[in-house]
Each structure stands twice: as C-alpha cells, then as structure tokens.
Amino acid sequence: MVIIMTGCSTEEMSEEYKIYNNYINELKENNEASEINNYLVNIELEKITEIEIIKNTSERGKKVTGKEEISKIISELKDNSESTKKESVSDEPTNTEDYICIKFYHDNADDSPSIVYLYKDKDDSFIEQPYSGIWKLKNEIFDNISENLIE
C-alpha cells in the first residue's frame, strides 16, 4: 500500500512527516502492522485534479487530467506495491539518479502538489514518498508508467 499525503505545504511537510514517522515507529515497536496498513491507504481521489509524470527533473512531463485515468494510475500504484518498512529520509531518492517524479495536484489546495518517486534499484522497482516511506512496486507497473506515461 502507498500513502500519498495531502493537506500540507512543502514547508509544513517536514513537521507532518516527523509526526507521521513517529506514529509509524510506535506502531512498528508495538507490532501493530494492521494499523500501518490502514494508515497507508490515506488518499482522497476525489480531490486530485491532475497528475503530472516527469522523467527525473526534466521540465516537461505528461499531465493526466481525466478522472478515470487518474483513478487507474492511483489504483495501479496502491494495488501493486508493498511496504519495505524502510523510511525515506530525503526530499528525493538518493540511491539513483534515474527516476520518475509523479506530482499529485489537489483541488483548492495551496499545498499542491504531493510528490512520489518511482525508480529501479538493481532488478526491483520502488515507490518513495519523501519522509514517509519506501514501497516495492511490481516491475511491470514501473515499466508501463515509464514507457507509456512519459512524454
């Protein structure tokens, strides 16, 4: 499962991520895995108005605005990933220079966008959300996004 945090500006993210990480660490210490899984599905699809998919830090990316396609992308990410139980400790992936940036823009939100990164490390694909966590993603989903959703 993937969490896509909403509702905070970039400046506020650090504090929200600290609170989130403290919460997750407490759950891990208490072996409350089901609580973690419930928290990781925190996404409000109806508030996402656009997704932008960008290769690395290029300025050009593909924008997705159709609700059906937005829903499909989010479902693919959520349904085809599992937690590695590793924490993300930086603003972007540090173990690779080749990644895909996905920005989720929210309706009526000054704090848009929320950002996740997709990348490959050796033979595995991952989703990383800064300061939230790292999830293993099925390779075929990474390949599909990489091949079909980047301009």
N, C-alpha and C positions, 0 to 999 in steps of 0.2 A: 504494500500500500504506500501511497505517496501523500504527503501533506503539502498543500500549496497554501501558504499563509497569506491571508488578506487582511486589510484593515490597518496598515501602518505605513508610514513614510519610510524612506531609506534611512533617515536619521534615527527614526524610532525603532527600526528593525533590530538593532543590536540589543536594546533593552528587552524587546519582546522575545528575541531568540534566547537571551540569557534565562528569562523566566521559563520558556519552553524547555530548554535543555536541563534546567534544574528539575522541572517536573518529570521529564523522561528519565533522568538519572535516579530520581527517587523511586520511580516505578521499576526500573531495572534492579535496583537494590532490593526491592520487595518482591521481585519475580512476578510482577503483575503484567504479563505480556498482553493479555486481552485488553487491558486498559490502553496500552500503547497502540494496538491495532485500531481501537475505536477512535483514538485521538488523531491518527494519521489519515483519516478519511474526511478531514475538515476542509471541504471545498464547496463553494456556493456557485454552481454552474450558471444559475440564472443571472448572476451579477457580472459574469465575464462577457465583455462585449467584443473583444478582439484578442487574437493570439498572433504574436509575431515570432517567426522562427528564423534565426540568424546563424550562419556558419561563423564560428569564432567571434571576433569583434568587428566583422565587416559592417559597414553602414547599411548595406542592402539586405533586406530579408523578405520573406514571404509573409503577407498578412492574411489571416484567416478571420472572416467576419460572420460567416454563416453559422447559426446556432447548431445545426446538425453536424457540421464538420468540427466545430469546437467541442461538442459533446463527444464525438468519436475519438478525437485526439486525447482528451482527458481520460476517457474510459480506457483507451489502449494503454496509457501510462499507468493508471491505477491498477488495472486488472492484470498487467503483465510485469509487475515488479514485486520485489520482496525486500524487506529490510536487511541490511548487512549489519545493523546495530553499531555502525560506525558513525561518528559525528563529523560534521563539516565544520571546519574551523577557519574558513576564509571566505572572502567575497566571491571567489570563483575557483574552479578546480585548480589545484597546484601540481597535480601529478601528470598533467597532459597539457600540451599546447594546442591540441586539435579537439575542439568540442563544438557542440551545438547549443546555442542560447535560446531558450523559449521564454518569451515575456507574455504574461497574462494581464491584460488591461481590464480594469473593473469599472462598472457603471457608477458614475457620480462619486468617484474616489480620487482624492488628491494624492493618495499614496500609490497610485498605479505606476508602474506595473510590479507584479510579483514575478520573480525570476527563478527558473530552474535550469540546470545544465545537463546535457547528455554527452557522454563520452565513452570511448573504449579504452580499456586497460588490459593489455595482452589479448586474450580471447573473450573477455567478458565486457558487457555494456553496463553502464551505470547512469543513474539519475542523481544529481546532487543539488540540494537546495541549501544555499549559504546559511550556515549556523544552525540548520535544522537536522540534516542527516544525509545519508547516502543509501540508495536502494539499488539492488541489482535489477537490471532490465533485460528482458528477453532480447537476444541479438536481432531477431527478425523485426522487432518493433523499432529498434535503433536504425537498422538498415532501411526500413520503409520510410521513416522520417527523413533520414539522410538523403535518400535517393529521390523521394517524391515531393517533399515539402519545402525544399530549399531552392530558391531561385538562383 
